[in-house]
Amino acid sequence: MKDFDCQIECYDIERKASVYGDNVGERWWTKAWFNGREKGEKSIEITRQLSVAFIHGEITLDAWLSRFYPEQMKVYRDCINETRRMLVGV
């Protein structure tokens, strides 16, 4: 293995999330996009407190998406794990 030279590029799945409120800031929602799709997932209503925590970076993107989009994140994790298995050959 000492002479093993492996060049691996990052093959991650793009994922994004945003939060937005109504005009008066009383109701808040989150929306997510996976794998560069133009059409995002359905918006989910959240509390103002959660939206502020996400905006200030108190909640990581993956934790946020796992909480509000668990099925999509399961698919994401399965794909990443499968890619790792293919790269390592396990």
N, C-alpha and C positions, 0 to 999 in steps of 0.2 A: 504493500500500500504506500510505501514511502515515495515511490516514483509515480504514483497515480496523480494525474493532472486532469482535473475536472473543472470545466467552466459551465457554471449554471447561471442562467438568467432568471430573473424573477417573473414567474407566471402566476400572478395573482388575479383574482376576479374583482373587477371594479365594483365598488359599492359606495353609495352616497346616501346621506339622509339630510333632511332639512326640517326646520320647524317654522311655523308661521301662525300668526294670530289674525283675528278679525280686526276690523277698523278701530274698534275701541279697546282691544286687548283683553277682552273678557274670555273669549274661547280660543283655544290653541290646538293645533294639529301637527302631526309629523307625517312625512312622506319619505319613501325610500325608492332608490333605483339600484338595480343589480345588473351586472354584466353589460353596462353601457346601453341598456335599453332606453329608448326615447320615452316610452310610456312607463311611468313608475307604478309602484304598488298603490293599493288603496290608501287614502289618508286615514289616520287614526286620531281621534280626539284625545288630547292629553291635558294635564294641568299646566298652569302658567309656571308653577314652581319647577316642574320637570323641564319645561322648555328653557328656562333660564339656566338651569344646571347644565343642560346639554350645550347651550350657546357658550357658556363660560368654561367648557372643557372638563367639567366635573364628572362627566359620564363619557366613557370612550365610545367610539363609533360602533365597535363590535358588541359591546355590552348593550348599547341602545338598540341596535338592530336585533339582537337576540331577544330582547324584552318585547319589542313590538312586532317583529317579523320572524318569529321562531322557526316556522316551516322553511322559509327562504334561507335562513342562516344554517339550518340543518343540511340543506342541499349544498350550500357553500362549503361547509366543513367537510362533507362527504367528498366533494370534488377535490378539495385541497389534499385530503388524506389519500385519495386515489392517485393523485399526481405524485405525491411523495413516494407511495409504494412503487409506482412505475419508474421513478428516477433511481430509487435505491435498489429496485429489483427484488423486493420482498413479496 
